[in-house]
Amino acid sequence: MHNASADFFDIATLLKTHESERYDLHTRYLNDMMVRALRTIGFDVAFQRGTGQYHYDKAGARYLDLLSGWGVFAVGRNHPTVRAALQCVIEADLPNLVQMDVTTLAGLLAERLLHFVPYLDKVFFANSGTEAVEAAIKFARGVTGRQNILYCSNAFHGLTYGALSLNGDATFREGFGGFLPGCQEVRFNDLEALERALASREIAAFFVEPIQGKGVNVADDDYLKGVRALCSKYGTLFVADEIQTGLGRTGRFLATEHWNVEPDMVLLAKALSGGHVPIGAVLMRKKIFEATFNRMDRMAVHGSTFAKNDLAMAAGLATLEIIKSERLIENAARQGQRLFDFFGRFAERYELVKTVRGKGLMIGLEFGPPHSFKLKTAWTLLESVRAGLFCQLIIIPLFKDHKIVAQVAANASHTIKLLPPLNISDADCTWIEQAFDSVVADAHRVPGAIWSLGRTLAENVRRSSKSAG
């Protein structure tokens, strides 16, 4: 049947006619602070197109994406295989979300995920990473009969209330208490603190990121094996949050594979979407799943209206196929090692560089106080205005002068985080190396253009603080 609405409703025309209003619309109806921040740091270039690992602005300039939507675009933007899969679903007129039925695509995606994680048995699908965390909390309480949940300092597991209760960064929690009762924080990489907490035998689950997204903090060599042993000893579930680290990001399908450990639950999201349709997944042992869905009258005791929708399932299946056929895990390992080796030499050459850490294509370059007098004075003045402000002196010229999109690893952090699509090429790595070398070298010249930028940023921060006051 002909749809008359298609004759006058045209998204392409809407985009074209209202593009000039992009930032004004967001200022008026959405997040004004986001627009102010973009304009302050010069990121308001109005990106028009994304292909693979590249963005293109309204002038047609090409940018290299080292942010990948916080890890969503592991296979790059607008991958033709994902688009074809979604188009196929739309054209098939499938009876999507019948609810009183099950879908073939969900069964296939669950089967293929568990092929990569063969020690787990069941999959629960959700709509996002934070929904996966919320589900895992419920599953853990349901199977253990315990209420308390353990998480790490500096952890990030999402921003809904259960997930926020497991957030180790006060920035995200401020003003939003109280939180889920029974949630307790322990230091990351501290097995003694973990055992003291677990010894109460009241902890249902310990949630941990193998590599923390906020700061790119990597588990010590013996930490996750110790976590596995202690959780088994005290009857606590080991939940690995691989929402950012999973699906090849670190050069293995799961980051936990680097330490040869098997969690009781694995949380996935972000990259599984293919960059188009949100999805989250909880992979778990059979006994955990069946403790919740244990009778027919409890078949829907937990769920989400749009979970297992055919578009999300198709996007997940296409993403797994791309990761396999294009050998993106292997590419992440190879290109990540190249960049890690390159940045590893920075600390020897540049006194502002403290260390590099990470695995695969999840890399953190940390800066720290310099030793020479002029640099130390400039650093101290800048950091006295706002901790972590120095990293903007690297991020902004990377963007403006070298067309690289990057991010600071956390609030008040001195670490710049690289999280590019997993399909970056040798030429892209050369682009990254030359750009960072140029900008970091410039940062060691006092006085210089970068430190003039620092004075401007500091003044903006002061004005903003006075206005907020």
N, C-alpha and C positions, 0 to 999 in steps of 0.2 A: 504493500500500500504506500502511495506517495505521501510523504510527510510535508505538509504545507509550510510548517515552521522552518524547515531547512531553506526555504526560498528567501527568508529575510533574516535568519539568525546566522551570522557568519563571524566566527571567532577571529579569523584573520583580519577582517575589517575592523572589529572592535580594537584589536591590538594596534593596528595602524593608526586609527583615528584618535586613540587615547594615549598613545605612547608618551607624548609630551607631558602628560599629567601624572606619570608614574610616581614621582616622589611627592607631589602635592596630594595625591590620593592617599598615600600611606601616612603622610603627615596629618591629614584631616581625619581619616577613619581607622588607621591602624597604629603602628608603633612610631610615634614622633621621635623618640629617643634613638631608634635605629637609624632613621634618616639623618638626624643630627650627627651621629657618629660617622656615618659614611661620608658625609660632606666634610667633616672635620679632617679626616685622614685622606680625603681625595679618592675614595673608592666609588664615588657616584658617577660612574662612566656609562651607566645604562647598557649593560650587556644585552645583546640582541640574539645571540645564537650560541649553542654549545654542541660541539662534535668531539667525541672521544675525550681526550685529555685537554682540550682547548676551549676557551671562550673567545667570542668576538664582540667588540663593543660597537657603538653606533657609527664609528668612523671606519670600521672594518679591521681594526688592529687586533692581532691575535695574542692571547694570554695563555700561559701554561698554568693549569690548575693544580696546586699542591694542597688543596683543601678538600676537594671531592665531596662537597656537601656534608662534611664531618664523617666521611667514610661511606656515604651512600653510593657514590658513583665508582665503585671498584672496577666495573667493566667499561667505564667511560660514559659520557652522555650520549643519549639517543642511539644506542647500539642497534643496528638494523635487525639483528636476531630477536632482540626483545620487542622491538616495534612490530615485527612480523608476527610474533606470537600473540601479542595483544590484539592486533588487527584480526587475526584468525578467530580469536574468541568472540570478538564483537560481531564478526560476520556470520558466526555459526548459530546465532540466536539460541544459545544455551539457556536452559531453565535455571539461571543463577540464583543462589541463595533461597532455594526452596525451603530450607530449614528442616522440614520433615522428610529428608532424603540425604544421601551422602554423594559426594562428587568424585569422579574419576581423577581429576587433576590433583585434588588434595591428597588422594591415596598415592598417586605417582610421586608427588613432591616429597611426601613423608618417606617413601621407600628410598628415594635417591639421596635424601639427606642422611638417612641412617646407613646407607652404603659407605659414606665417608666417615661415619662414626659408629662402627659396627658393635661396640660394646654397649650401646644404648638400644632401646627397644621400641619406644613410643614417641610420638610427636604431638604437641598441642600447638595449634596455630593461633596467633593473635594479630593485631593490626600495627604493632610498633614494638620497639625495644622496651619502652617503659611498661607496656602491657604484658610483655613476656616476663619482666621482673615481678610485676604484681601477681601473675599466675604462679610463678615459681614460689613466691612466699606462701600462697594458699596451699599449693601441693606439698610443700615442706611441712607445714603445720598439720595438714591432713594425715600424712603418713606417719609422722613421728609422735603426734599427740602433744608436742611441745609448742610453746608460743614464742619463744625468744629467737631473734635473728641477729647474727653477727656480721659485721662489715668492716672495711678497712678505712683508716685515715686516708684522706685525699681521694676517696672513691667517688665515682659518678655512675649511678645506675638508672637515672631518669628523673623526671620532675613531677609525676603524679604522686599522691600522698604516700603510698606504700614505698615506692621507689625513692622518693625524697627523704623518707625516714632512714634510708641506707646511704645517704649522701654525706661524704666526709669533708665537704667544702661548705663552710658556714655562709659563704656568699649566696648560695642558692636557697639556704634554709631561713635566712634572716627575714623576719616579719610574717612567717607562715606557720609557726607552731600552734598547738602541739601536734606531735607526730605519732606514728604507730607505736603503741607501747611495746616494751620488750626488745627494742633494738639497741644494740651495744656496739661501740666502736673499739677496734684494736689496731695497733700500728701495723702497717704493711711491712712485710718481710721480717716480722718478729714472731718466731715460733714459740718462744717462751710465753709471751703475752697471749698468744692464741690458746696454748694449752691451759693456762690459768683460767681463761674464760670458758673453755670447753669442759673443764673438770667438774663444773656444777651439774653436768648432764641435763641441763635445761635448755640447751641451744638446739633448735630445730635444723638450722642451716647456716652455713658460712658462705657468704657471697664474696667473690673475689675476681678481679680482672687480672689475667696473667701479665698484661702490660697496662698500667693505668692510663686511661685516655687523657686525664688532666695531669699533665706534666711528663708523660711518656716515661713513667717509672716502671722499670723492668723487675720482675721477680728474680730474687737471688737464685743461684744454681740449685740449692737444696731446698728452697722454700716450698714449692708446690708439692714435691714428694713428701715433705714433712706435713703439709696440709692434708694430703691424702691419708697418711698414716694416722694423724691425730683425729681426723673426722671419723675414720673407721673405728678407732679405739673408743671414742666417746659416743658413738651412735648419732653423729651429726652428719647431715648431708653436705657434700662438697658441691657448690654451685659455681660453675665457671661462667662469668659474664663475658662472652665472646662477641658481643654486639658490634664492637668496633674492630676487634682483633681477628674475628673469624672470617671464613671464606677466602683464605689465601693471603690476607693482608700482611702477615709476618713471614711469608715464604713457606708456610705449612697450611693445610686446610684449617686447622685450629692451632692457636698459639700454644695451647697446652701440650701439643705434640712435641714441642722443643724439649720438654722436661719429661716426656714419656709417662704422663699421668692420665688417669681415667676418672673424670668427675662423675658424680651421680646425676647431675643435670648440666646441660649446656644451653646457653641463651644466645640466639642469633636474631639479627634484624638487618637494618641499614642496607648493606650491599645485596642482600637476598632480593630486594625489591627491583633490582635492575635499574633503579633510578626513576621508576615510573609509578609503581603502585605500592603503598606502604604494606609491610608485612613483618610479623615477628614470629619466632618459633621457640618452643621449649622442647629440647630433646632430653629424654629421661629413661630411667630404668622402669621396667614393667610394673614392679611392685609399687612404685611411687604413683604412677598413673592410675592403677587400679584401686588404690586406697581412696581416691576421690570419686572415680566413676565405677563404683562397686555394686550398684544395683540399677535395674532398668528405670526405676523412678528417680534416679540421680544422674541420668544420662546427660542432662543439661544443667547440672549444678554449677558449672562454671563455663563461660563462653563469652563470645562477643558477636554482635549482630553481623558485622561485615567480615569476620574471620573466615578463612577458607573460600573467599569469593574467587570466582574463576579467573579474573584478571590478575589478582595477586599470585595465585597458584601458577598461572602461565608465566608470569614474570620471574618467579622463583625457578621454575624448570628451565627457562631460557638462560637465566644467569648461570646456573650450574653447568649447562652445556657449553656456554662461552668460556667459563673458567677452565673446563677440561679441554675443549678443542683448541683453544688459543694458548694453552699452557701458561696461564696467567700466574699460577702459583710459582712455577719455575722462574718466570720473568721477575716476579716480586723478589724472589730470593737473590737472583743474579744482579738486578739493578740496585736492590737495596744494599747488597754487599759493596758494590762499586761506590755508592754515595756514602756509606758508612766509612769506608776506607778514606775517601776524600776528606770528609769532615773530621775524621780522626787526626788528620795532619794539621788541622786548624789550630789546635791547642798549642802546637809547637811553634807556630808562626805568629799567632795573634794573642796578645795578652788578655784581651777582653773575652776570649773563648775559654770556657771552663771544661766542658766535656761534651761528648756525643753519645747518645744511648738509643736503644730500640732494637727492632728486628725487622727484616724485610723492608717493606715500604711504610713503616711506621717509625719515624726517626725524630728524635728531639735534639736540637742543638742548643746547649745551655751557655749563657753568658754570665760573667761574674765581675766583681770589682777588679779593676786593673791595678798595677803596681806603680807605674810611672806617674809623676806628680800632676802633669797637666790632665791626663786622662782620668786620674783618680778624682781630681777636683771637679771636672765636668760631670763625671758619673754621680758623685755624691750630691751635687746640686740638683741634678735631674731626679734622682731617686728620692730626694727629700720632698719633692712635690707629690709624687705618687710612685709607690713600689711597682716595678715592672715596666715603667714608662720607656726605659731604654730600648726594649724590643721593638717598639714602634719606629724607632730610628732606623731599624733594619727593614721592617715590614713595608713601610711607606715607600722608600726608594726602590725596593725590589719590585713593587707594583708600578710605580710611576716611571722609573727609568728602564726597567728590565722586563716589564709585562709578566710578572709572576705573582700569582695569588697565593698567599700563605697566611698563617695564623699564629698567634701566641698560644701556648699550650694550656694556659689557665689564667684566671684572674690574678694579678700581681705576680705573674710568673716571669722568670728571666729565660725561659725556654721557648724557642720557636719550633713549631711542630710541622713536619712534612708528612702529608697523608695523600699522596697523589693517586690517581687511577692506576690500576695494576698493569696497564698496557703501555706505560711510558717507554720510550725508545732510548737508544744510545744517544741520539741527537738531543733528546729532552734532557738527559743527564748532563750532557755537555753544557746545555743552556743553564741548568741549575748551578753547575759548578762555576761557570764564568760569572754569573750574576752574583752569587754569594761571595765569591772571591773579591769582586769589585766593591760591593757594598760594605763588607766587613773591613776591607782595607781602608776605605774612606772613613769609616768610624774611628780609625786610629789616628786621624789627622785633626789636631786641635790647635787653633780654631779651624773650622771647616764647615762645609754646607750642611753636613748631617747634624752637627751640634747647633747650628743656627736653627735648623728644624726643631731641635730639642727645646730651644728657648721658646719657640712659637707654641709648641705643644704644651709646655709647662704653663705658659700664660693662659692658654685655653682652659687648662685644668683649673687654674686658680679662679678664672672668671666663672666657670661652671659651678665650682664649689660655693662661691659667694652668692650666685643666683639661687642655688638650691637652699642655702642657708636663709 
